Amino acid sequence: MIKLQREDFSIEEVVNEIKKRSRNIGAVVTFLGVAREFSRGEKVVELEYEAYSEMAVKKLEEIREDALKKFDIIDVIIIHRYGKIDINENIVLIAVAASHRKDAFEACMFCIDELKKRVPIWKKEKTEKGEIWIEEHP
Amino acid sequence: MPKIKFFARFKEEIGKDVIEVQADNISLKELLENLSKDYPKIKEFVEEGLVAVNHEVVNDLKMKIKNSDEIAILPFFSGG
């Protein structure tokens, strides 16, 4: 399951959801990305995320499919938020379910690394000195 | 008519999220060069970011553009 949404999500609900996929799940690994207060030495007041929705959903689906092919895992859920996000709030959640922990850990790392490379989502940092769009050169 | 979409910094700098253009059987490169005459920023954007056609990043700007194509000029990503 892939979701791009404005509202916050519940990690517990997502973990419960992915656990229902199979009775053979022995490990669920989650990665939670959170809005950090300090960035590049500046105090961040608020973040804003913008997405190219159609392409972002397509790319997230592709990453999920790639992870399912590459690792011995059972399912992947990825949720990314957009819009205004306060410090300490959730930004992105990746949950990977597998029979064993090793593949779950590796697939989770793969998904967040690929998300940063492939998914057209942008972060604007609003600091006390002004606003800046962050662009990470690959 | 092909659409050209802009996001994040590029959208703010050009002051538009989409431009529709007349383009018949021309290459992506020609289309972007033509557009740069009215919007000089576009040339900078192409150098500073990525170009996507129908939700796929393209490296070869020689491809022909169809009327139904959706083009997007994208800054480097910063999600996650």
Backbone of each chain as ProteinMPNN parsed JSONL, in Angstrom:
{"seq_chain_A": "MIKLQREDFSIEEVVNEIKKRSRNIGAVVTFLGVAREFSRGEKVVELEYEAYSEMAVKKLEEIREDALKKFDIIDVIIIHRYGKIDINENIVLIAVAASHRKDAFEACMFCIDELKKRVPIWKKEKTEKGEIWIEEHP", "coords_chain_A": {"N_chain_A": [[0.837, -1.195, 0.0], [0.481, 2.199, -0.829], [0.618, 5.565, 0.107], [-0.058, 9.019, -0.283], [-0.459, 11.714, 1.572], [-2.124, 14.435, 3.29], [-2.785, 14.476, 5.975], [-1.777, 13.328, 9.31], [-0.463, 10.078, 10.336], [-1.1, 6.875, 11.929], [1.265, 4.982, 13.476], [0.933, 2.615, 14.823], [-1.492, 1.667, 13.779], [-0.735, 1.193, 11.138], [1.241, -0.774, 11.449], [-0.305, -2.81, 12.6], [-2.003, -3.274, 10.445], [-0.236, -4.217, 8.43], [0.657, -6.54, 9.614], [-1.502, -8.187, 9.378], [-1.335, -9.26, 6.867], [-0.159, -11.778, 6.513], [0.205, -15.003, 8.099], [2.675, -15.797, 8.375], [4.458, -13.873, 9.037], [7.314, -12.754, 10.692], [8.724, -10.603, 11.433], [8.529, -7.081, 11.648], [9.743, -4.205, 10.295], [10.1, -0.771, 10.834], [10.514, 2.497, 9.428], [10.589, 5.737, 10.499], [10.312, 8.973, 9.487], [10.994, 12.146, 10.794], [10.176, 15.573, 11.521], [12.852, 17.663, 11.994], [14.323, 20.013, 14.29], [16.704, 21.53, 13.917], [18.53, 22.462, 11.068], [21.175, 22.451, 8.842], [22.479, 24.22, 10.526], [20.585, 26.109, 11.091], [17.676, 27.282, 12.844], [14.726, 25.646, 12.465], [11.423, 26.573, 11.815], [9.103, 25.662, 10.687], [8.061, 23.126, 8.36], [7.394, 22.604, 4.879], [5.934, 20.465, 2.605], [5.89, 19.601, -0.828], [4.414, 17.797, -3.497], [4.731, 16.142, -6.671], [2.108, 14.778, -7.468], [0.957, 12.591, -9.104], [3.215, 11.455, -10.344], [4.773, 10.935, -8.103], [3.305, 9.007, -6.66], [3.346, 6.936, -8.521], [6.123, 6.422, -8.606], [6.608, 5.658, -5.968], [5.107, 3.318, -5.873], [6.614, 1.811, -7.683], [9.019, 1.545, -6.267], [8.161, 0.033, -4.111], [7.402, -2.317, -5.484], [9.912, -3.047, -6.528], [11.323, -3.585, -4.161], [9.887, -5.776, -3.234], [10.591, -7.649, -5.143], [13.354, -7.818, -4.881], [14.031, -8.516, -2.268], [13.494, -11.002, 0.334], [10.666, -10.674, 1.338], [7.382, -9.913, 2.735], [5.416, -7.871, 2.582], [5.079, -4.3, 1.866], [4.504, -1.1, 3.186], [4.149, 2.27, 2.396], [3.968, 5.559, 3.482], [3.727, 8.945, 2.781], [3.715, 12.293, 3.82], [2.312, 15.501, 2.798], [2.206, 19.132, 2.483], [1.917, 21.529, 5.235], [4.141, 20.935, 7.939], [4.805, 20.565, 11.308], [7.565, 21.002, 13.657], [8.882, 18.01, 14.99], [6.751, 16.518, 14.117], [5.377, 13.697, 12.249], [6.729, 12.668, 9.087], [7.292, 10.743, 7.075], [6.567, 7.284, 6.649], [7.77, 4.019, 6.574], [6.958, 0.696, 6.374], [7.948, -2.601, 6.666], [7.242, -5.962, 6.195], [8.299, -9.242, 6.982], [9.364, -12.716, 6.967], [11.672, -13.038, 8.387], [14.056, -11.02, 10.233], [16.353, -9.923, 8.918], [16.043, -9.507, 6.089], [13.883, -7.776, 6.254], [14.954, -5.495, 7.539], [16.922, -4.751, 5.625], [15.374, -4.276, 3.33], [13.809, -2.161, 4.171], [15.671, -0.11, 4.523], [16.523, 0.076, 1.857], [14.134, 1.032, 0.664], [13.767, 3.644, 1.811], [16.111, 4.911, 1.001], [15.857, 4.8, -1.822], [13.501, 6.218, -2.136], [14.309, 8.827, -1.527], [15.936, 9.299, -3.728], [14.321, 8.899, -6.028], [11.68, 9.921, -5.891], [9.438, 12.499, -6.684], [9.26, 14.786, -4.556], [9.311, 17.673, -2.583], [10.978, 19.664, -0.103], [10.354, 22.494, 1.839], [12.104, 24.58, 3.9], [11.306, 26.559, 6.604], [12.862, 29.008, 8.238], [14.137, 31.06, 10.965], [15.438, 32.979, 9.581], [14.37, 33.066, 7.064], [12.854, 31.538, 4.091], [13.541, 28.451, 2.437], [13.783, 26.342, -0.399], [14.697, 23.017, -0.35], [17.1, 21.27, -2.197], [18.363, 18.32, -3.184], [21.219, 17.4, -4.63], [21.699, 14.604, -6.69]], "CA_chain_A": [[0.0, 0.0, 0.0], [1.202, 3.47, -0.963], [-0.275, 6.714, 0.337], [0.488, 10.363, -0.23], [-1.593, 12.33, 2.26], [-1.854, 15.637, 4.07], [-2.97, 14.22, 7.411], [-0.85, 12.46, 10.03], [-0.827, 8.657, 10.314], [-0.825, 6.162, 13.174], [2.233, 3.902, 13.237], [0.346, 1.381, 15.359], [-2.493, 1.167, 12.815], [-0.025, 0.683, 9.956], [1.883, -2.037, 11.841], [-1.377, -3.816, 12.723], [-2.488, -3.543, 9.095], [0.72, -5.049, 7.669], [0.727, -7.851, 10.279], [-2.644, -9.014, 8.936], [-1.125, -9.773, 5.515], [0.226, -13.195, 6.481], [0.495, -15.601, 9.404], [4.082, -16.184, 8.323], [5.299, -12.707, 9.344], [8.058, -12.885, 11.945], [9.397, -9.332, 11.724], [8.085, -5.858, 10.977], [10.691, -3.111, 10.52], [9.54, 0.508, 10.395], [11.326, 3.703, 9.438], [9.753, 6.931, 10.652], [11.019, 10.242, 9.276], [10.374, 13.151, 11.675], [10.663, 16.941, 11.256], [13.897, 18.029, 12.954], [14.323, 21.46, 14.522], [17.883, 22.216, 13.384], [18.963, 21.996, 9.765], [22.244, 23.289, 8.295], [22.812, 25.251, 11.511], [19.495, 27.069, 11.272], [16.525, 26.795, 13.59], [13.57, 25.521, 11.571], [10.159, 26.888, 12.485], [8.062, 24.832, 10.067], [8.406, 22.563, 7.053], [6.269, 22.426, 3.96], [6.27, 19.509, 1.545], [5.076, 19.627, -2.042], [4.664, 16.591, -4.296], [4.142, 15.961, -8.007], [1.362, 13.627, -6.934], [0.805, 11.421, -9.981], [4.52, 10.817, -10.528], [5.257, 10.464, -6.792], [2.617, 7.748, -6.348], [3.885, 5.945, -9.458], [7.491, 6.065, -8.196], [6.515, 4.915, -4.696], [4.656, 1.965, -6.249], [7.75, 1.111, -8.297], [9.978, 1.208, -5.211], [7.557, -1.093, -3.377], [7.525, -3.507, -6.342], [11.338, -3.414, -6.591], [11.696, -4.175, -2.864], [9.267, -7.107, -3.157], [11.347, -8.545, -6.02], [14.758, -7.885, -4.504], [14.223, -9.077, -0.922], [12.549, -12.052, 0.741], [9.755, -9.988, 2.259], [5.969, -10.229, 2.475], [4.703, -6.669, 2.112], [5.647, -2.98, 2.168], [3.581, 0.047, 3.204], [4.855, 3.558, 2.446], [3.094, 6.736, 3.582], [4.461, 10.215, 2.838], [2.802, 13.433, 3.965], [2.642, 16.762, 2.135], [1.609, 20.283, 3.18], [2.698, 22.064, 6.353], [4.472, 19.952, 8.973], [5.487, 21.208, 12.439], [8.706, 20.3, 14.243], [8.538, 16.803, 15.761], [5.667, 15.74, 13.497], [5.75, 12.626, 11.321], [6.794, 13.037, 7.661], [7.221, 9.561, 6.208], [6.625, 5.988, 7.336], [7.942, 2.819, 5.753], [6.827, -0.525, 7.177], [8.261, -3.795, 5.87], [6.969, -7.21, 6.912], [9.003, -10.395, 6.421], [9.421, -13.835, 7.906], [12.871, -12.872, 9.219], [14.41, -9.603, 10.394], [17.435, -9.408, 8.079], [15.478, -8.966, 4.853], [13.011, -6.645, 6.587], [15.829, -4.332, 7.759], [17.565, -4.347, 4.369], [14.36, -3.738, 2.416], [13.367, -0.873, 4.712], [16.752, 0.819, 4.164], [16.429, 0.242, 0.406], [12.96, 1.86, 0.327], [13.952, 5.066, 2.148], [17.186, 5.427, 0.129], [15.312, 4.973, -3.167], [12.499, 7.298, -2.054], [15.025, 10.113, -1.613], [16.496, 9.462, -5.072], [13.424, 8.754, -7.171], [10.295, 10.39, -5.743], [9.383, 13.957, -6.797], [8.694, 15.476, -3.392], [10.251, 18.734, -2.191], [10.825, 20.202, 1.253], [10.712, 23.897, 2.058], [12.386, 24.843, 5.316], [11.06, 27.939, 7.026], [13.699, 29.262, 9.406], [13.979, 32.431, 11.47], [16.063, 33.895, 8.618], [13.667, 33.049, 5.773], [12.396, 30.237, 3.578], [14.372, 27.919, 1.354], [13.477, 25.009, -0.934], [15.871, 22.15, -0.296], [17.261, 20.45, -3.402], [19.503, 17.431, -2.937], [21.807, 16.943, -5.888], [21.979, 13.168, -6.54]], "C_chain_A": [[0.881, 1.259, 0.0], [0.214, 4.588, -0.676], [0.524, 8.008, 0.351], [-0.651, 11.169, 0.385], [-1.17, 13.538, 3.076], [-1.842, 15.313, 5.563], [-1.913, 13.282, 8.004], [-1.337, 11.007, 9.942], [-0.515, 8.051, 11.673], [0.087, 4.982, 12.853], [1.632, 2.572, 13.687], [-0.678, 0.783, 14.376], [-1.813, 0.551, 11.592], [0.626, -0.666, 10.277], [0.817, -3.142, 11.982], [-1.897, -4.243, 11.359], [-1.539, -4.511, 8.358], [0.833, -6.439, 8.292], [-0.391, -8.789, 9.827], [-2.382, -9.69, 7.594], [-0.807, -11.272, 5.464], [0.467, -13.709, 7.898], [1.966, -16.008, 9.49], [5.031, -15.013, 8.616], [5.976, -12.916, 10.702], [8.74, -11.591, 12.344], [8.717, -8.203, 10.964], [9.102, -4.777, 11.333], [10.033, -1.836, 10.016], [10.626, 1.569, 10.386], [10.365, 4.865, 9.531], [10.63, 8.159, 10.467], [10.263, 11.335, 10.005], [10.969, 14.533, 11.368], [11.599, 17.392, 12.38], [13.997, 19.548, 13.078], [15.526, 22.178, 13.909], [18.32, 21.609, 12.063], [20.009, 22.966, 9.244], [22.546, 24.482, 9.211], [21.714, 26.274, 11.773], [18.36, 26.445, 12.076], [15.291, 26.813, 12.675], [12.286, 25.736, 12.372], [9.064, 25.935, 11.988], [8.591, 24.277, 8.746], [7.154, 22.54, 6.189], [6.732, 21.477, 2.861], [5.31, 19.664, 0.383], [5.419, 18.379, -2.854], [4.09, 16.771, -5.697], [3.378, 14.645, -7.866], [1.353, 12.394, -7.829], [2.139, 10.68, -10.124], [5.026, 10.236, -9.205], [4.611, 9.122, -6.431], [3.151, 6.622, -7.24], [5.278, 5.469, -9.01], [7.493, 5.295, -6.878], [6.068, 3.475, -4.954], [5.819, 1.155, -6.824], [8.77, 0.676, -7.245], [9.46, 0.004, -4.408], [7.713, -2.402, -4.178], [8.981, -3.994, -6.4], [11.769, -4.102, -5.297], [11.133, -5.596, -2.744], [10.007, -8.126, -4.029], [12.735, -8.845, -5.466], [14.997, -8.61, -3.167], [13.167, -10.135, -0.616], [11.622, -11.473, 1.818], [8.317, -10.256, 1.857], [5.181, -9.007, 1.987], [5.42, -5.398, 2.556], [4.514, -1.958, 2.182], [4.445, 1.312, 3.271], [3.813, 4.682, 2.497], [3.976, 7.975, 3.654], [3.45, 11.342, 2.94], [3.244, 14.599, 3.084], [1.911, 17.885, 2.87], [2.494, 20.717, 4.333], [2.914, 21.012, 7.441], [5.281, 20.664, 10.069], [6.661, 20.359, 12.909], [8.189, 19.141, 15.107], [7.404, 15.975, 15.15], [6.228, 14.678, 12.547], [5.754, 13.14, 9.882], [6.546, 11.809, 6.79], [7.301, 8.299, 7.064], [6.803, 4.883, 6.299], [7.83, 1.629, 6.692], [7.058, -1.71, 6.258], [8.025, -5.032, 6.729], [7.675, -8.355, 6.195], [8.933, -11.544, 7.419], [10.567, -13.633, 8.893], [13.376, -11.434, 9.171], [15.412, -9.069, 9.371], [16.89, -8.774, 6.79], [14.593, -7.752, 5.128], [13.837, -5.374, 6.801], [16.398, -3.823, 6.438], [16.557, -3.703, 3.4], [13.897, -2.358, 2.882], [14.39, 0.215, 4.36], [16.718, 1.117, 2.665], [15.299, 1.219, 0.056], [13.197, 3.338, 0.656], [15.06, 5.675, 1.277], [16.648, 5.72, -1.279], [14.283, 6.096, -3.206], [13.201, 8.648, -2.225], [15.571, 10.371, -3.017], [15.433, 9.644, -6.15], [12.089, 9.489, -7.094], [10.231, 11.925, -5.751], [8.565, 14.601, -5.672], [9.753, 16.491, -2.971], [9.896, 19.303, -0.818], [11.228, 21.663, 1.267], [10.934, 24.079, 3.557], [12.128, 26.317, 5.611], [11.835, 28.159, 8.316], [13.461, 30.704, 9.869], [14.557, 33.449, 10.478], [15.349, 33.933, 7.267], [13.323, 31.629, 5.338], [13.32, 29.754, 2.477], [13.868, 26.531, 0.931], [14.758, 24.195, -0.908], [15.916, 21.315, -1.578], [18.529, 19.625, -3.217], [20.037, 16.93, -4.265], [22.179, 15.459, -5.76], [23.459, 12.831, -6.73]], "O_chain_A": [[1.873, 1.356, 0.723], [-0.914, 4.558, -1.17], [1.617, 8.086, 0.911], [-1.711, 11.293, -0.229], [-0.019, 13.654, 3.498], [-1.002, 15.81, 6.314], [-1.247, 12.541, 7.282], [-2.467, 10.741, 9.53], [0.23, 8.624, 12.468], [-0.264, 4.101, 12.068], [1.796, 1.545, 13.029], [-0.726, -0.43, 14.169], [-2.254, -0.475, 11.074], [0.568, -1.593, 9.468], [1.023, -4.27, 11.533], [-2.195, -5.416, 11.135], [-1.979, -5.487, 7.75], [1.077, -7.414, 7.582], [-0.257, -10.011, 9.881], [-3.119, -10.599, 7.212], [-1.145, -11.951, 4.494], [0.878, -12.958, 8.783], [2.44, -16.489, 10.519], [6.247, -15.137, 8.465], [5.328, -13.209, 11.707], [9.273, -11.476, 13.448], [8.375, -8.344, 9.79], [9.306, -4.464, 12.506], [9.477, -1.806, 8.918], [11.537, 1.556, 11.214], [9.431, 4.972, 8.736], [11.588, 8.358, 11.214], [9.045, 11.454, 9.867], [12.138, 14.638, 10.995], [11.207, 17.491, 13.543], [13.787, 20.278, 12.109], [15.394, 23.306, 13.433], [18.464, 20.392, 11.947], [19.769, 24.172, 9.204], [22.826, 25.589, 8.75], [21.886, 27.192, 12.575], [18.114, 25.242, 12.001], [14.879, 27.864, 12.183], [12.092, 25.165, 13.445], [8.223, 25.47, 12.757], [9.452, 24.877, 8.102], [6.027, 22.469, 6.681], [7.792, 21.669, 2.265], [4.103, 19.833, 0.56], [6.574, 17.955, -2.893], [3.09, 17.464, -5.885], [3.911, 13.561, -8.104], [1.69, 11.294, -7.391], [2.195, 9.453, -10.039], [5.638, 9.168, -9.19], [5.287, 8.211, -5.953], [3.378, 5.503, -6.778], [5.572, 4.274, -9.032], [8.295, 4.379, -6.696], [6.576, 2.535, -4.342], [5.994, -0.021, -6.503], [9.319, -0.424, -7.32], [10.213, -0.911, -4.073], [8.097, -3.438, -3.636], [9.247, -5.194, -6.33], [12.501, -5.091, -5.334], [11.794, -6.498, -2.229], [10.05, -9.313, -3.707], [13.229, -9.968, -5.563], [16.038, -9.236, -2.97], [12.096, -10.162, -1.222], [11.767, -11.736, 3.012], [8.056, -10.767, 0.768], [4.366, -9.12, 1.072], [6.24, -5.405, 3.474], [3.665, -1.953, 1.291], [5.354, 1.411, 4.095], [2.904, 4.746, 1.669], [4.874, 8.05, 4.493], [2.444, 11.348, 2.231], [4.403, 14.677, 2.676], [1.102, 17.632, 3.763], [3.662, 20.338, 4.415], [1.989, 20.291, 7.816], [6.307, 21.285, 9.791], [6.748, 19.168, 12.61], [7.21, 19.272, 15.842], [7.127, 14.865, 15.606], [7.376, 14.747, 12.107], [4.901, 13.94, 9.497], [5.707, 11.827, 5.89], [8.01, 8.256, 8.069], [6.094, 4.822, 5.295], [8.535, 1.564, 7.7], [6.44, -1.815, 5.199], [8.538, -5.138, 7.843], [7.659, -8.437, 4.967], [8.503, -11.373, 8.559], [10.47, -13.996, 10.066], [13.153, -10.719, 8.194], [15.341, -7.9, 8.991], [17.238, -7.643, 6.451], [14.555, -6.813, 4.333], [13.474, -4.305, 6.309], [16.367, -2.624, 6.159], [16.863, -2.71, 2.74], [13.624, -1.485, 2.058], [14.022, 1.317, 3.952], [16.864, 2.267, 2.251], [15.489, 2.126, -0.753], [12.856, 4.202, -0.152], [14.955, 6.83, 0.863], [16.949, 6.764, -1.857], [14.199, 6.837, -4.186], [12.737, 9.504, -2.978], [15.66, 11.52, -3.45], [15.608, 10.438, -7.074], [11.428, 9.669, -8.117], [10.882, 12.58, -4.937], [7.381, 14.908, -5.814], [10.949, 16.199, -3.001], [8.734, 19.411, -0.428], [12.295, 22.033, 0.777], [10.063, 23.772, 4.371], [12.667, 27.202, 4.948], [11.516, 27.578, 9.353], [12.7, 31.456, 9.261], [14.215, 34.631, 10.523], [15.692, 34.752, 6.413], [13.472, 30.666, 6.089], [13.822, 30.547, 1.681], [13.572, 25.674, 1.764], [15.794, 24.648, -1.396], [14.914, 20.731, -1.99], [19.628, 20.168, -3.106], [19.39, 16.134, -4.946], [22.894, 15.085, -4.83], [23.845, 11.666, -6.633]]}, "seq_chain_B": "MPKIKFFARFKEEIGKDVIEVQADNISLKELLENLSKDYPKIKEFVEEGLVAVNHEVVNDLKMKIKNSDEIAILPFFSGG", "coords_chain_B": {"N_chain_B": [[-2.794, 19.832, -26.64], [0.56, 19.958, -25.507], [1.367, 19.901, -22.034], [3.257, 21.817, -19.707], [4.586, 21.368, -16.623], [5.342, 22.876, -13.43], [7.18, 22.798, -10.367], [7.612, 23.366, -6.8], [10.509, 25.272, -6.064], [10.88, 26.09, -8.715], [8.291, 26.544, -9.618], [7.559, 28.697, -7.999], [9.431, 30.623, -8.827], [8.836, 31.028, -11.516], [6.256, 31.681, -11.387], [4.018, 30.248, -12.124], [2.046, 27.23, -12.338], [1.504, 25.627, -14.44], [1.984, 25.522, -17.985], [0.504, 25.723, -21.146], [1.281, 24.694, -24.395], [1.552, 25.277, -27.969], [2.531, 22.724, -29.956], [3.817, 20.859, -32.457], [4.848, 17.867, -33.481], [7.565, 18.292, -32.723], [10.857, 18.256, -31.193], [11.617, 17.58, -27.736], [13.696, 19.146, -26.904], [13.601, 21.293, -28.753], [11.096, 22.305, -28.114], [11.498, 23.191, -25.488], [13.443, 25.109, -25.925], [12.04, 26.947, -27.515], [10.112, 27.774, -25.676], [11.742, 28.997, -23.827], [12.232, 31.448, -24.905], [10.033, 33.053, -24.29], [9.96, 32.593, -21.588], [12.624, 33.003, -19.983], [13.704, 31.834, -17.721], [13.276, 29.114, -17.91], [15.353, 27.869, -19.3], [17.427, 27.982, -17.426], [16.281, 26.387, -15.417], [16.207, 23.848, -16.638], [18.882, 23.296, -16.763], [19.478, 23.221, -14.071], [17.927, 21.241, -12.945], [15.715, 18.451, -13.414], [14.11, 16.84, -16.225], [10.914, 15.605, -16.875], [8.879, 13.357, -18.732], [5.62, 12.433, -19.12], [5.631, 11.401, -16.487], [8.102, 10.151, -16.213], [11.563, 10.486, -15.74], [13.59, 11.98, -18.167], [16.569, 11.608, -20.099], [17.452, 12.104, -22.595], [16.932, 14.697, -24.639], [16.122, 14.695, -27.188], [13.855, 13.377, -27.895], [10.628, 13.078, -29.538], [7.766, 15.149, -29.083], [4.408, 14.585, -28.186], [0.974, 15.674, -28.617], [-0.513, 14.893, -26.415], [1.255, 14.72, -24.356], [2.628, 15.069, -21.05], [4.748, 17.255, -19.671], [7.298, 17.872, -17.279], [9.197, 20.104, -15.327], [11.612, 19.653, -13.048], [12.898, 20.435, -9.853], [15.839, 19.12, -8.125], [15.112, 16.38, -5.974], [13.761, 16.361, -2.574], [12.488, 14.755, -0.69], [11.29, 12.684, 2.072]], "CA_chain_B": [[-1.585, 20.641, -26.449], [1.375, 19.471, -24.393], [1.411, 20.738, -20.827], [4.534, 21.823, -18.996], [4.292, 21.644, -15.214], [6.458, 23.345, -12.589], [6.98, 22.48, -8.95], [8.487, 23.871, -5.739], [11.19, 26.541, -6.348], [10.666, 26.494, -10.11], [6.924, 27.078, -9.695], [7.56, 30.03, -7.376], [10.226, 31.575, -9.598], [8.197, 31.343, -12.802], [4.945, 32.229, -11.048], [2.959, 29.447, -12.763], [2.247, 25.799, -12.126], [1.411, 24.913, -15.715], [1.896, 26.296, -19.233], [0.127, 24.881, -22.287], [1.925, 25.244, -25.592], [1.299, 24.675, -29.269], [3.745, 22.042, -30.393], [3.432, 19.785, -33.351], [5.934, 17.061, -34.015], [8.903, 18.841, -32.495], [11.546, 17.533, -30.118], [11.539, 18.179, -26.409], [14.723, 20.191, -26.875], [13.073, 22.453, -29.485], [9.977, 22.848, -27.349], [12.036, 23.92, -24.335], [14.134, 26.293, -26.446], [10.995, 27.908, -27.903], [9.505, 28.313, -24.45], [12.721, 29.84, -23.13], [12.165, 32.814, -25.456], [9.047, 33.783, -23.483], [10.262, 32.374, -20.165], [14.07, 32.707, -19.953], [14.012, 31.001, -16.546], [13.174, 27.689, -18.236], [16.692, 27.402, -19.677], [18.142, 27.755, -16.155], [15.668, 25.247, -14.714], [16.609, 22.601, -17.293], [20.279, 23.061, -16.359], [19.585, 23.021, -12.61], [17.069, 20.168, -12.438], [15.413, 17.269, -14.228], [12.922, 16.956, -17.074], [10.143, 14.356, -16.934], [7.791, 13.286, -19.713], [4.645, 11.424, -18.691], [6.004, 10.869, -15.166], [9.396, 9.48, -16.219], [12.682, 11.392, -16.005], [14.238, 11.676, -19.45], [17.922, 12.137, -20.219], [17.662, 12.481, -23.986], [15.932, 15.712, -24.987], [15.827, 14.62, -28.625], [12.584, 12.675, -28.132], [9.531, 13.864, -30.1], [6.685, 15.403, -28.139], [3.051, 14.447, -28.727], [0.012, 16.605, -28.022], [-1.051, 14.398, -25.143], [2.324, 14.552, -23.367], [2.753, 15.946, -19.881], [6.168, 17.494, -19.394], [7.476, 18.552, -15.992], [10.57, 20.514, -15.048], [11.63, 19.343, -11.618], [14.134, 20.614, -9.076], [16.252, 17.874, -7.476], [14.121, 16.028, -4.95], [14.165, 16.441, -1.16], [11.482, 14.097, 0.139], [11.742, 11.793, 3.141]], "C_chain_B": [[-0.755, 20.071, -25.31], [1.335, 20.47, -23.232], [2.815, 20.689, -20.251], [4.247, 22.246, -17.562], [5.546, 22.04, -14.446], [6.138, 23.069, -11.128], [7.985, 23.213, -8.067], [9.156, 25.197, -6.141], [10.909, 27.028, -7.764], [9.27, 27.12, -10.27], [6.878, 28.501, -9.13], [8.296, 31.046, -8.249], [9.566, 31.965, -10.917], [6.782, 31.89, -12.595], [3.775, 31.499, -11.696], [3.146, 27.994, -12.375], [2.112, 24.999, -13.416], [1.348, 25.899, -16.886], [1.464, 25.315, -20.321], [0.7, 25.517, -23.542], [1.415, 24.566, -26.857], [2.596, 23.989, -29.685], [3.342, 20.86, -31.239], [4.677, 19.105, -33.885], [7.312, 17.724, -33.87], [9.559, 18.08, -31.331], [11.376, 18.29, -28.803], [12.515, 19.346, -26.307], [14.218, 21.472, -27.564], [11.953, 23.13, -28.696], [10.483, 23.706, -26.182], [12.76, 25.195, -24.792], [13.126, 27.38, -26.865], [10.396, 28.586, -26.683], [10.438, 29.277, -23.72], [12.739, 31.267, -23.663], [11.176, 33.662, -24.655], [9.36, 33.704, -21.99], [11.737, 31.997, -20.032], [14.481, 31.809, -18.782], [14.068, 29.509, -16.9], [14.536, 27.096, -18.599], [17.516, 27.084, -18.413], [17.611, 26.505, -15.451], [16.163, 23.921, -15.292], [18.056, 22.249, -16.905], [20.396, 22.681, -14.883], [18.822, 21.808, -12.104], [16.916, 19.024, -13.42], [14.195, 17.558, -15.097], [12.226, 15.597, -17.102], [9.097, 14.468, -18.028], [6.9, 12.129, -19.297], [5.136, 10.653, -17.455], [7.272, 10.011, -15.15], [10.483, 10.506, -16.513], [13.341, 10.99, -17.319], [15.628, 12.319, -19.496], [18.195, 12.654, -21.627], [16.561, 13.45, -24.422], [15.558, 15.671, -26.471], [14.476, 13.966, -28.917], [11.497, 13.621, -28.669], [8.404, 13.987, -29.076], [5.332, 15.299, -28.848], [2.121, 15.428, -28.004], [-0.471, 16.195, -26.647], [0.008, 14.346, -24.035], [2.252, 15.563, -22.22], [4.239, 16.042, -19.539], [6.259, 18.18, -18.036], [8.946, 18.902, -15.829], [10.709, 20.524, -13.532], [12.959, 19.728, -10.967], [14.558, 19.256, -8.521], [15.392, 17.649, -6.229], [14.667, 16.18, -3.519], [13.101, 15.854, -0.24], [12.121, 13.24, 1.221], [12.049, 12.537, 4.42]], "O_chain_B": [[-1.298, 19.734, -24.257], [1.278, 21.685, -23.42], [3.483, 19.656, -20.298], [3.732, 23.336, -17.313], [6.655, 21.606, -14.76], [4.981, 23.103, -10.71], [9.056, 23.622, -8.517], [8.466, 26.145, -6.516], [10.723, 28.223, -7.993], [9.107, 28.112, -10.981], [6.245, 29.39, -9.7], [7.851, 32.184, -8.398], [9.715, 33.095, -11.383], [6.191, 32.48, -13.499], [2.678, 32.046, -11.809], [4.267, 27.56, -12.11], [2.543, 23.849, -13.492], [0.741, 26.965, -16.786], [1.995, 24.208, -20.41], [0.615, 26.731, -23.73], [0.915, 23.442, -26.823], [3.644, 24.631, -29.752], [2.617, 19.971, -30.791], [5.455, 19.69, -34.639], [8.118, 17.706, -34.801], [8.892, 17.359, -30.589], [11.039, 19.473, -28.778], [12.216, 20.384, -25.715], [14.378, 22.577, -27.046], [11.875, 24.356, -28.622], [9.969, 24.795, -25.924], [12.695, 26.227, -24.125], [13.329, 28.566, -26.607], [10.198, 29.801, -26.656], [9.997, 30.236, -23.086], [13.195, 32.186, -22.984], [11.433, 34.832, -24.374], [9.065, 34.627, -21.231], [12.071, 30.814, -19.975], [15.491, 31.109, -18.854], [14.803, 28.74, -16.281], [14.834, 25.956, -18.246], [18.203, 26.065, -18.341], [18.378, 25.679, -14.957], [16.495, 22.994, -14.555], [18.406, 21.08, -16.742], [21.286, 21.926, -14.491], [19.029, 21.377, -10.97], [17.841, 18.673, -14.152], [13.36, 18.4, -14.765], [12.863, 14.568, -17.324], [8.502, 15.526, -18.232], [7.356, 10.997, -19.14], [5.062, 9.425, -17.396], [7.503, 9.246, -14.214], [10.343, 11.31, -17.435], [13.614, 9.813, -17.556], [15.831, 13.426, -18.997], [19.046, 13.519, -21.833], [15.4, 13.062, -24.555], [14.783, 16.499, -26.95], [14.005, 13.996, -30.053], [11.447, 14.797, -28.31], [8.127, 13.062, -28.313], [5.133, 15.835, -29.938], [2.442, 15.938, -26.931], [-0.798, 17.04, -25.814], [-0.3, 13.971, -22.903], [1.877, 16.723, -22.393], [4.886, 15.06, -19.174], [5.393, 18.98, -17.684], [9.828, 18.105, -16.15], [10.037, 21.278, -12.828], [14.025, 19.382, -11.477], [13.742, 18.337, -8.449], [15.003, 18.589, -5.536], [15.877, 16.132, -3.296], [12.842, 16.377, 0.844], [13.342, 13.092, 1.275], [12.441, 11.924, 5.412]]}, "name": "protein", "num_of_chains": 2, "seq": "MIKLQREDFSIEEVVNEIKKRSRNIGAVVTFLGVAREFSRGEKVVELEYEAYSEMAVKKLEEIREDALKKFDIIDVIIIHRYGKIDINENIVLIAVAASHRKDAFEACMFCIDELKKRVPIWKKEKTEKGEIWIEEHPMPKIKFFARFKEEIGKDVIEVQADNISLKELLENLSKDYPKIKEFVEEGLVAVNHEVVNDLKMKIKNSDEIAILPFFSGG"}
